[in-house]
């Protein structure tokens, strides 16, 4: 029931700067303790790098020695900073995305940028 309420809350906030389904925004927010609730599609991985000084996310096509799983990074940082993390089956995901989040407060992500 709580998970359903949080998904409904995400829908209400999804067009604001209080929620996001963009990996780059979510990773930056997670690292800085800004995520209240994080939803991840089961078995999701996304490899890349995150620079906390610039809030830049660089997504890689595959895992290399100098990349990390950005989804795992977001989940770990969210959990360790008191946020909730839900793992959902594909059919439970409310939109065609593998990750989405509700922020603790409005997050302005103009400095965040993802590159492939």
C-alpha positions as CSV (number, residue, x, y, z in Angstrom):
1,X,0.0,0.0,0.0
2,X,2.8,2.4,0.9
3,X,4.6,1.7,-2.4
4,X,1.4,2.4,-4.4
5,X,1.0,5.7,-2.5
6,X,4.6,6.7,-3.4
7,X,4.0,5.8,-7.1
8,X,0.9,7.9,-7.0
9,X,2.9,10.8,-5.4
10,X,5.5,10.4,-8.2
11,X,2.7,10.8,-10.8
12,X,1.5,14.0,-9.1
13,X,5.1,15.4,-9.0
14,X,6.4,14.1,-12.3
15,X,6.1,17.3,-14.2
16,X,7.7,19.4,-11.5
17,X,11.3,19.7,-10.3
18,X,10.4,17.5,-7.3
19,X,10.7,14.3,-9.2
20,X,12.6,12.8,-12.2
21,X,13.0,9.8,-14.4
22,X,16.4,11.0,-15.8
23,X,19.3,8.9,-14.7
24,X,21.8,11.9,-14.6
25,X,19.5,14.0,-12.4
26,X,18.8,11.0,-10.1
27,X,22.4,10.1,-9.6
28,X,23.4,13.7,-8.8
29,X,20.5,14.0,-6.4
30,X,21.3,10.7,-4.7
31,X,24.9,11.5,-4.1
32,X,23.9,14.9,-2.5
33,X,21.2,13.3,-0.3
34,X,18.3,14.8,-2.1
35,X,16.2,11.7,-2.8
36,X,13.2,10.8,-0.6
37,X,12.0,7.8,-2.6
38,X,13.8,5.9,-5.5
39,X,12.1,3.3,-7.7
40,X,14.2,0.9,-9.8
41,X,13.1,-1.7,-12.4
42,X,14.4,-5.1,-11.3
43,X,17.7,-6.2,-12.9
44,X,18.5,-2.7,-14.2
45,X,22.1,-1.7,-14.7
46,X,23.6,1.4,-16.3
47,X,27.4,1.8,-16.4
48,X,29.2,5.0,-16.3
49,X,31.0,7.7,-14.3
50,X,29.8,10.4,-12.0
51,X,31.8,13.5,-11.1
52,X,30.5,15.0,-7.8
53,X,32.3,18.3,-8.3
54,X,30.6,19.0,-11.6
55,X,27.5,16.8,-11.2
56,X,28.2,15.3,-14.6
57,X,27.2,11.8,-15.5
58,X,28.9,10.0,-18.3
59,X,27.1,6.9,-19.4
60,X,29.0,4.0,-21.0
61,X,27.7,1.3,-23.3
62,X,29.4,-1.4,-21.2
63,X,31.3,-1.9,-17.9
64,X,34.9,-1.1,-17.8
65,X,37.6,-0.8,-15.1
66,X,36.8,2.8,-14.5
67,X,33.0,2.7,-14.5
68,X,30.4,2.0,-11.9
69,X,26.8,0.8,-12.0
70,X,25.1,4.2,-11.8
71,X,21.8,2.6,-10.7
72,X,23.5,0.8,-7.9
73,X,25.3,4.1,-6.9
74,X,21.9,5.9,-6.8
75,X,20.3,3.2,-4.7
76,X,23.1,2.9,-2.3
77,X,23.4,6.6,-1.7
78,X,19.7,7.0,-1.3
79,X,19.4,4.2,1.2
80,X,22.5,5.3,3.2
81,X,21.1,8.9,3.5
82,X,17.7,7.7,4.8
83,X,15.7,7.5,1.6
84,X,13.5,4.6,0.6
85,X,14.4,2.3,-2.3
86,X,11.8,0.1,-4.1
87,X,12.7,-2.5,-6.7
88,X,9.7,-3.0,-9.1
89,X,8.9,-5.6,-11.7
90,X,8.6,-4.3,-15.2
91,X,4.8,-4.4,-15.2
92,X,4.8,-2.3,-11.9
93,X,6.7,0.5,-13.5
94,X,4.4,3.5,-14.1
95,X,6.1,4.7,-17.2
96,X,8.6,3.4,-19.8
97,X,11.7,4.0,-17.7
98,X,14.0,1.9,-15.6
99,X,14.4,4.4,-12.7
100,X,12.5,7.3,-11.2
101,X,12.7,9.3,-8.0
102,X,10.9,11.7,-5.7
103,X,13.1,14.4,-4.3
104,X,13.0,15.6,-0.7
105,X,12.6,19.2,-2.0
106,X,12.7,20.8,-5.5
107,X,16.0,20.1,-7.2
108,X,17.3,22.4,-9.9
109,X,19.5,20.3,-12.2
110,X,20.9,22.8,-14.7
111,X,24.5,21.7,-14.0
112,X,23.6,18.0,-14.5
113,X,24.3,16.6,-17.9
114,X,24.6,13.1,-19.2
115,X,26.8,12.1,-22.1
116,X,27.0,8.9,-23.9
